[in-house]
């Protein structure tokens, strides 16, 4: 079960730490001729060019914090031991985090103190951005891990989506064999499969076999999509290449992926003698509303399509012109893919058999 995630406001970001202060002092102190101190939000010295001062309160730093302004001390105070210098408040996200103090004549050290203060603030900002980025990456990973493993709930997923600022509609997709650079913010790679959750549809990854989820407005629908993708991802042969996705039938693929192996073997017998060429013909017929549309997809002459349909009927005993028998033939084809007897959803096969998406300029037969 994926629990409640801490919000960004609950994370300590941009806080002045002893580590950051010490790094600044160790880097800058050897390069300047003035004593340097960094105090935390309580006015306690947490880093100094004089190690003996560590842990002691700094009077001018306390004033700088309480008055929220730069404190300039022109004269030494023999009673308190306070030396001349400049103490500049440190800010991160508009909040005072500490004080930078440089000892020396104010006219000599004022600019240096301001410069060091800006340097520390820059480090705090960088640290804050890094922490926020890390927190967000962890939140994304937790959310997708819940979807992939099936441990997510509607309530938890809705809360995670809101915290991440991912607005509906959402789509959940599964990409295989994509070796390009990481280009998705909400993505998780497991066993060479990349799960991608996006606000709206993702750009079609033409270089990968993929299942691109439809837009969803309810987290519960994403949970159903995740279950289906887990099922299909377990049988990579059923995941189509880009040029074949319009011929691919998700319901058929899911049925084949979920069916017992013995039942798939029974279904596969119907098309045991069918070639890959004829299998693509069946896919094109099922994805087309007319034979003319199937011809355009297959880039064949009408007589060629008729000859193929006749041959399929002769070999299988089922007529692909009859919708019910065409569906039975398709179920058998998907069962053969599920059993590893066919590999028709690879892009190389599409090129071999001349398939192309509808909408491209037709060639003369």
Order of alpha helices (4+ residues) and beta strands (2+ residues): alpha-beta-beta-alpha-beta-beta-beta-alpha-alpha-beta-beta-beta-beta-alpha-alpha-alpha-alpha-alpha-alpha-alpha-alpha
